[in-house]
Amino acid sequence: MKKTWFITGASRGFGALIVERALAQGDAVVATARKPQAVTERFGAHPNLLALPLDVTDESQAHEAAQAAVERFGRIDILVNNAGYGLLGAVEEASGAEVEALYRTNVFGLLAVTRAVLPHMRRQRSGRILNLSSIGGYRSGPGFGVYCSTKFAVEGLTEALAAELGPLGIHVTAIEPGYFRTDFLDSTSLSTSPLQIEDYAASAGAVRSFAARASHAQPGDPEKLADVIVAFVDTPAPPVRLPLGSDTVAAIEEKHASDAALLAAWRTVSVSTDFAAPAARAA
């Protein structure tokens, strides 16, 4: 059965690869981007493709795009919240304007598009929502603290949406890629705070150097990720999280071990803050 995809940030990266595969299997695709002409230049005229302008920070435009999708194809089966970018720099180095701009796209933009699409999915009593999170949505680290905080927000929203929408036949999953060989670590997708504080040279500064070395040498294959995602939407009982990449798996395992050690060391203190249990009455 032909499905209709609604994909943000569809002109390049993961978004464009998913568009390509969905079209190849005969599905309809609403491919949105700030510059939709980049989509049509890449894929040409296609009867199953609707390229639309969408700045995800503009909620009214998101509603217009969702309505246009339904008018063209009759429904929206899969929403891929892919639009987003990174910010590199220590938390103190990031300006207020940089932080606010990042949240407007990565968090508020995802919310705006989701709110625009959900009325159509609720009416259908079916749908899939895939929120592109990150390895940084599960484990934060120096240099990417503000970016990771946006992906932590995406993870929290995804968990709540999954619980709210599951009874309505709508499944929600956070996709957690590790480092994949896309443009994420170059200037087209990664903003770098211009302020550099020497005290952070060994932490966030080292990550700046790592990002420059690792760009386009990441271990993950984006073609394989796109294959997995296109197949994943047919999973009958999808998980709330889908880690992708050996580095993501290793990071999750490491964090689980660290959290287990923390609970073992601090359990007595952690549980000591409850009210005392009522004393048992004598028989």
N, C-alpha and C positions, 0 to 999 in steps of 0.2 A: 504494500500500500504506500503510495507516494506521501511523503511527509513535507511539511513546510518549515524551513529553518528561518530564524531571525537572528542575525549575527552582527554584533557591533565590532568596530575596529577591523572591518573585513577587507581592507585594501592591501594588507601585507601580513607577514608573520603567521602565527597560528590561524588567525581568522581567514586569511586568503587560502590556506591549505585546506581548511574545513570546507570552504565554499567550493573549491575545486572537486573534492571528493563527493560532496552532497549532490552536486550537479551531475557528476559522472554516473551516479547510481539512479538518476532519474528523479531526484527530489526537487522541490521548488525552494529557492533561496532568496530571502530578502537580505541583501548585503548592504550594510550601512557603514558610512565613513564620513569624516568631515569633508572629504573631497571625493564624492562618488564617481567622478570621472576616472579616478585611478582604478576603480573596480571594473568599469566598462572597458578601459584600455587593456586591462589584464585578461578579461574573460570574453570580451566581445559581446555582440548581441546574442542573447540566448532566451528562448521563450520561457524558460523556468527561472530566469534571473530578474530580480527587481533591485536595482541599485538606487539607494536613497541617501540624501544628505542627513547626517545626524551628528550633532554635537551633544554627547550624552549629558552634558551639564545643563542642557536646555530641556526642561521637562515638557514644555508644550510641544516642542519639536519631536520628542519621543512619542507622545500621544498621536501626533500626526502620522509618524512613520508606522506605528502599530496599526492605525486605522487604514492606512494605505495598503499595508500588507494583507489585511483581512479582505479589503475590497478587491484586491488582485487575485488572491489565492484561496479565500474563503475561511482560512483558519491559520493559527500559529501553533505548531506542534512542539518546536524546540527553540528555546531562547538560549543563545550563547553570549553571555556577558564577558566579552573578550577585551574591550577597549580599556586601556590603562597604560601607565608608564611608571618608570622607576625614578627614585631620587637617591643619589649617593652623597654621603657626607655624615659627619657626626651629628647627633641630635642638636647640640648647641650651635653647630655651624649652619644649620638650616634656618633660613629666615621665615618669619611669619607668613609672608606672601607665598613662599615656596611650599610650605606645609599646607596652607589653605588651598592652593591650586591643585596639589596632589590629591587631597581629600575630595575636592569637587569632582574630579574625574573618577578616581578609583573607588570611592565609596558612594558619594551622593549621586554620581552618574549612574552607577549600577542600580541604585535604589530607584532613580527616576525611570529608567528603562523597564525595570521589573514591574513597577507600579503601572506603567503604561500597558504592558502585555498581559498582566494577570487577569483583568476583567474578561479578556477573550478566552483565556485558558479556563477560568472558572466556569464560564458559560458552557464550554465544551465538556467540562469535568474530565479533562485530560491534559497532559503536557509534560515536558521535561525542561528544567532550567539548569544550565551548567554555568557556574560562576568560576571564572578563571582566578584562582588564588595563586599560591606559590609555596615552595618550600619555606619561604619566609612568613607564610601564614600559620605555620606550625611551630617554627623556631626562629627567634629573632637573633640579631647579631650586630656587632659594631659596623658602622658605615651605612647600614641599611635600616636603621631603627625606625625612621619615620615611614619609609616605604613598608616595612614589615607591619607597622601598626595599622596601616590601611588594609593589609591582607588579613590581619587578625580580626579586623572588623568584618571583612567579607566572610570569614569562617563563622563568626558568631551569627551574622544574618542568615547564612546558609542553614545552620542548625535549626534556627527558629522557623525559617520558612519551610523546611522539610517537615517539621512537626505540625505546622499550621495547614500546609497544603496537602500532605499525605492523605488525609481523609477525603479530599476532593478529587483524588486521582491524579495529582500533580506531583512529580518527583523532583527533588532539588539536590544537586551534588556540587561540592567544591572540588574543582580539579586542581591538583597540587603539583605542578611541574617543578623539577629541579632546574639545573642549568642546561638549557637546550641551545643548540647552535642556530640562534636567530639573531636579530639585530638588537636584542634587549640590552646588551652591555655597550652599545655604541650610542653616539649622540642623537640618533633618530628616535630612540626609545628611552634613553636614560639621561635624566637631568642631573648635573653635578653642582653642588653648592659651591660657589666661587670662594667663599670664605674658608680658609684653612687655618686651624689653630694648632700651633706646634705641639701642645700638650697631647694631642690626639694622634700624633704621627705614628705611634706604634700600634694603634688600634684601628680607628677609621682610616687613617692615612695608609696603613698597610693594605686595607681593603680597596682603596682607590687604585693602588698599584696592581693588586690582583685582578681587578676588573679590566684594566687596560691590557694585561697579559692574556686573560682568559677569553676576551671578546673574539667570537668566531672560532674558538677552540674548545667549546663546551662539549661535554660527553654525550648529551642527549640528542637524538635524531628527531627533528621536528616533523619529518614525513611520517615516522612511526607513531608519533603522538597523535597526529591527525587521523591516522588509520584507526587507532584505538578509540578515539572520541566518536568517530562516525559509527563504529560498531557498537560502542557502549550504550548509545541511546536506545538500543533494542533490548537491553538487559531488563528482565521483568521486575526484579527487585533491586534496584541500584543502591549502592551505599551512599551515605551522606558525604563521604570523602573518597577521592580516588587519587592516591599518590602515584606520580609517574616519574620514573628515573631512579636509577640505583642510588644516587646521592640523596634523594628525598627519603627513600626507604632507610638508608643508613642514619639520616638525621632523626627520623622518627624513632628508630630503635634506640639511638643514643639518648634522646630526650626521655623516653620511657624508662630507661635504666636510671637516669639522673633523678627523675621524679620518684621512682621507687626507693632510691637511696635517701632522698629527702624525707619521705614519709617515715621510713624506718628510723631515721635519726631524730625526727621531731614529732613523732606521733604523740608522745605523752603530753608535750606542750600543746599540740594542735587540738587534742580532745579535751584539754583541761578547761577550756573556756565555756563549756556548756553549763547550764544550771545543774546543781547536784540532783541526782535522782531522789525521789521521795523515799523516806525510810520505810521499810516494810513493817506493817503492823503485826504486833504479837498476836498469835492465835488465841 
